[in-house]
Amino acid sequence: MTMQYRTLALALAAALSPLAVRAQYASSVTSYIAGTGVTAGYTDPTSALGEPSRVTPGQFGGPVDPFDSAYLGSQLVGIGTGGSLTVHFDAPVRDNPANAFGLDFQVFGNSFFVVTNATDANFNYIGTPKTDGSVFVADGVSTRVSVSKDGQTFFTLTPSLAPVLKNLFPTDGSGSFTVPVNPALKNADFAGLSLDQIRAKYGGSGGGAGFDLAWARDAQGNPVTLDQISYVRIEVLTGTVQIDGLSVVPEPSTWALLGLGLGALAYSRRRH
């Protein structure tokens, strides 16, 4: 199945089941602490609910893509050093190694690939915009993501496995927010690529940082088996991040129906 057909199939599935699609995104905020360093106007935690941004409105807005992230306070909530955001999902987030790339949910922020092209006098890029693979303001950020069934007892997802937010993968509003990018891809894999080439690497995904419930650990660092969770907490240890949304990766039966192939499943068996 081609990437274009997969993307079309996902779009049709979303149109046919709007309630199910809405359930795939964070539905409510249970707690929010802004922390230190958050920009004024970016402290509305409900900005992280529902589907991530596909378009930035306004005179200077436009489509959200890996070169042009969402940037308005109505789209993003900031979390600074010592801050946190906890959200609830109406539908449970289930752990299943057969999910695409073994991932169970995703977090979307406002990172974007740095374009290395020179600009003309009107600040338009000269030639086809391409990146060196680096992400703007990705350095100096440290985050911790925890999950819970009941909103009371939280388990941290192993930091050595969990991606640091504000890096890969920048949001692409033209893709599916419930399709993960292959987590084996690194910044260097995007060096020298144009927007169309980045989208080819994404394979129909809308980007986001993917997380696996199998990474859960208790306070002593011991593995914890969680069949499902309903709460996700994002903490910022150093720096600041801005969150646009969180999504659930569909159940394996959905992937099989849409024919996403065996590559993701093969990767999920190797992820530990």
C-alpha positions in Angstrom: 0.0 0.0 0.0 1.4 3.4 -0.9 1.9 6.2 1.6 -0.7 8.3 -0.2 -3.3 5.5 0.0 -2.5 4.9 3.7 -3.0 8.5 4.4 -6.3 8.6 2.5 -7.5 5.5 4.3 -6.8 7.1 7.7 -8.6 10.3 6.7 -11.7 8.2 5.6 -11.6 6.3 8.9 -11.5 9.6 10.8 -14.5 11.0 8.8 -16.6 7.9 9.4 -16.0 7.8 13.2 -15.7 11.3 14.6 -16.4 10.2 18.2 -13.7 7.6 18.1 -11.2 10.0 16.6 -11.9 12.6 19.3 -11.3 9.9 21.9 -7.8 9.5 20.5 -6.7 12.9 21.9 -6.3 14.2 25.5 -9.7 15.3 26.7 -9.2 17.2 29.9 -6.6 18.8 32.1 -6.3 17.5 35.7 -3.4 19.7 36.8 -1.0 22.4 35.5 2.0 24.2 37.0 3.5 26.7 34.6 7.0 26.5 36.1 9.8 29.0 35.5 10.5 30.7 32.1 7.1 30.3 30.4 6.3 33.1 28.0 3.4 35.3 29.0 0.2 34.3 27.1 1.2 30.6 26.9 -0.4 29.5 30.2 -3.7 28.1 29.1 -3.4 24.3 29.6 -6.5 23.6 27.5 -4.5 24.4 24.5 -3.0 20.9 24.8 -6.4 19.2 24.4 -7.9 17.8 21.3 -6.2 17.4 17.9 -2.8 19.2 17.4 -2.7 22.2 15.1 -2.9 21.6 11.4 -3.0 25.4 10.5 -1.9 28.5 12.4 -4.6 31.2 12.0 -4.0 34.8 11.4 -2.2 37.2 9.0 1.2 35.5 9.6 -0.1 32.0 9.9 -0.4 29.1 7.5 -0.1 25.3 7.3 1.8 23.7 10.2 4.6 21.6 8.8 8.1 20.5 9.9 9.5 23.9 8.8 6.7 26.0 10.3 5.5 25.0 13.7 2.4 26.2 15.6 3.3 29.3 17.6 0.2 31.0 19.1 -0.8 30.9 22.7 -4.2 29.6 21.6 -2.4 26.6 20.1 0.3 25.9 22.7 0.7 25.7 26.5 4.1 26.4 27.9 5.8 24.3 30.7 8.9 25.7 32.3 11.5 24.4 34.7 9.8 22.8 37.7 6.5 22.9 35.9 4.1 20.1 34.8 1.0 19.3 32.8 -1.3 16.3 33.5 -4.0 15.3 31.1 -6.7 12.7 31.0 -7.9 10.5 28.0 -11.5 9.5 27.8 -10.5 6.3 26.0 -7.8 4.3 27.7 -4.3 4.2 26.3 -3.4 0.5 26.0 0.0 -1.1 26.0 0.4 -3.5 23.1 3.8 -4.5 21.6 2.0 -5.1 18.3 1.2 -1.4 17.9 3.1 0.4 15.2 6.8 0.6 16.3 5.6 -0.6 19.7 4.4 2.9 20.6 1.2 3.6 22.6 0.8 7.4 22.6 2.4 10.6 21.2 3.2 14.1 22.3 3.2 17.1 19.9 5.1 20.4 20.6 6.3 23.3 18.5 9.7 22.1 17.4 10.8 22.6 13.8 13.7 21.7 11.5 16.2 24.5 10.9 16.3 25.6 7.2 19.8 26.2 6.0 19.0 28.1 2.8 20.0 31.7 2.4 17.2 34.3 2.1 16.8 37.2 -0.3 16.0 40.8 0.6 12.4 39.9 1.3 13.4 37.1 3.5 12.2 34.4 1.1 14.4 31.3 0.9 16.6 31.0 -2.1 16.1 27.7 -3.8 14.1 24.7 -2.4 14.2 25.0 1.5 16.2 22.2 3.0 17.3 21.4 6.6 20.6 20.2 8.1 18.5 18.0 10.4 18.9 20.1 13.5 15.8 21.3 15.5 15.5 24.9 16.7 16.1 25.4 20.4 16.3 21.6 21.2 19.4 22.0 23.4 19.2 22.5 27.2 15.8 20.8 27.6 15.2 17.9 30.0 11.8 16.3 30.4 10.1 13.5 32.3 6.9 11.7 31.2 4.9 9.6 33.6 1.7 7.7 33.3 -1.2 6.5 35.6 -4.3 4.4 35.6 -6.1 6.3 38.3 -4.6 9.8 38.3 -3.1 9.1 41.7 -0.2 6.7 41.3 2.2 7.6 38.5 5.0 5.6 37.0 7.9 7.2 35.1 8.7 6.1 31.6 12.4 5.2 31.5 14.3 8.4 30.6 16.9 6.5 28.6 14.2 5.2 26.3 11.7 8.1 26.3 12.4 10.9 23.8 13.1 14.4 25.1 10.3 16.7 24.1 11.1 19.7 21.8 13.2 17.6 19.4 12.0 14.9 17.0 9.6 14.8 15.3 8.3 18.3 14.3 4.5 18.3 13.6 3.2 18.0 10.1 -0.4 19.1 9.8 -0.9 17.3 6.5 -0.2 13.9 8.1 -2.1 11.6 10.6 -1.5 12.4 14.2 -2.2 8.8 15.2 0.5 7.4 12.9 4.0 7.4 14.6 7.2 8.2 12.8 9.8 5.4 12.8 11.6 6.1 16.1 14.8 4.7 14.7 15.2 7.9 12.6 17.6 10.4 14.0 18.3 14.1 13.2 21.1 13.1 10.8 18.6 11.1 8.7 16.9 14.4 7.8 20.1 16.3 6.8 19.8 17.8 3.4 16.1 17.0 3.0 13.3 19.2 1.6 9.8 19.3 3.0 8.6 16.6 0.5 11.5 14.4 1.4 10.9 14.8 5.1 7.2 13.8 4.6 8.4 10.7 2.7 10.5 9.8 5.8 7.5 10.4 8.0 5.5 7.8 6.0 2.1 9.5 6.3 2.7 10.5 10.0 1.9 13.9 11.4 5.1 13.7 13.6 5.2 13.8 17.4 7.3 12.1 20.0 6.3 8.5 20.6 6.1 6.7 24.0 5.7 3.1 25.0 3.9 2.0 28.3 6.3 -0.9 28.5 8.9 1.7 29.6 7.1 2.3 32.9 9.2 2.0 36.1 8.3 2.4 39.8 10.1 4.7 42.3 12.8 2.1 42.7 13.4 1.8 39.0 11.7 -1.6 38.7 9.6 -2.4 35.6 5.9 -2.1 36.0 3.3 -3.9 33.8 0.5 -1.6 32.8 -2.1 -2.9 30.5 -3.6 0.5 30.1 -3.5 4.1 31.4 -5.7 7.1 31.3 -3.4 9.9 32.5 -0.2 11.3 31.2 2.0 13.8 33.1 4.7 15.9 31.4 7.3 17.5 33.7 10.1 19.8 32.7 13.3 19.5 34.6 15.3 22.1 32.8 14.4 24.6 30.1 10.9 25.1 28.6 8.6 23.3 26.2 5.4 24.1 24.6 2.7 21.4 24.1 0.2 21.3 21.3 -1.5 18.0 21.9 -1.3 14.3 22.8 -2.7 11.4 20.8 -3.3 7.6 21.2 -1.8 5.2 18.7 -4.6 3.0 17.3 -5.2 -0.6 18.3 -3.3 -3.2 16.2 -6.5 -4.3 14.4 -6.7 -0.8 13.0 -3.2 -1.0 11.7 -3.9 -4.3 10.1 -7.0 -3.0 8.4 -5.1 -0.1 6.9 -2.3 -2.3 5.8 0.6 -0.4 7.4 2.9 -3.4 6.8 5.3 -5.6 8.8 8.1 -3.1 9.2 6.7 -1.4 12.3 5.9 -4.7 13.9 9.4 -6.0 13.4 10.8 -2.9 15.0 8.5 -3.2 18.0 9.9 -6.7 18.8 13.4 -5.2 18.9 12.6 -2.1 21.0 13.8 -3.4 24.3 
